């Protein structure tokens, strides 16, 4: 299993803070997980359509799209942070 976490406006828009995915060889990177989420369409497709619209951490470490994911990992998605 891979645990997905969604924070801030992502959690609000998706109406969920977390979910789990069954691990498979096809879900071996952050990019592959984002593609899966985009393929759901609707609000999922909108929020994950542009790679720059989310920040990602794997096991509480910020990462890029090429980061590998394995069984038992936690993948967290955050909206970009803006200052004021």
N, C-alpha and C positions, 0 to 999 in steps of 0.2 A: 504494500500500500504506500501511496504518496499522499501526504496531507497538504492540502492547499489552504492558505489563509488569505483573506481579503480585508483590507483596511480602509478606513476613512470613506471617501465618496464611492469607492468601489464596492464596499460592503453595503452602503445604502442603495446604490443603483441595482446591485445584483440580489439584494434582499437576503444575503447570507454572509456569514463571517468565515465559514470554513466548509470544506468537503473533502472527501477522500477519493482517490482514483486507484484502481488496481494497477500495479506496476506491470509494464510489458516492455519488451525490447524497443518498441516504437516510441516509447515515452522516456527516452534516455537523455534528454536535454531540456533546458528551459524553453528553447525555441519550439521543440516538439509539443510541449504542454501548452504554450501559447497558441500554436496552430490548432490544437484540439479545442481550446476554448473559443477561438475565433469561429471555428466550424459550427458551433452551436447556433450561430446567427443571432438575430435580434440584438438586444442590449449587449450580450456577450461579444458578438461580432464588432459592435461599435466601440466598446471599451478596449478591446484588445487588437483593433485593426492596425494601429500604428505602433511600432515597437518603441517609440519614444513616449507613449502615453502612460507607461507603467514603469516603476522601479521594481526590481526583484531581489529577494534574498533567499539563499538556500541554506538551511540550518543556521539561520540568524547571521549570515555573512552576505553582504551585498555582492551581486554578481552580474555577469552579462548573459546574453542569450546563448552563448556557446557552452555555458557551464553544464557539466554532466549531472544527471539526476539518477539516483539509485533507489532500490527498495528501502523504505523506512525514512526517506528524506522528508523534510518539511520545506515547502516552497511558499513564500509569502509575497504578495503583490501589493504595492503601494502606489497611490497617484504621485505624480511629481510634486515636489515640495517647492512652494514659492515663498519668497520673503516679502516683507512689507515695510 
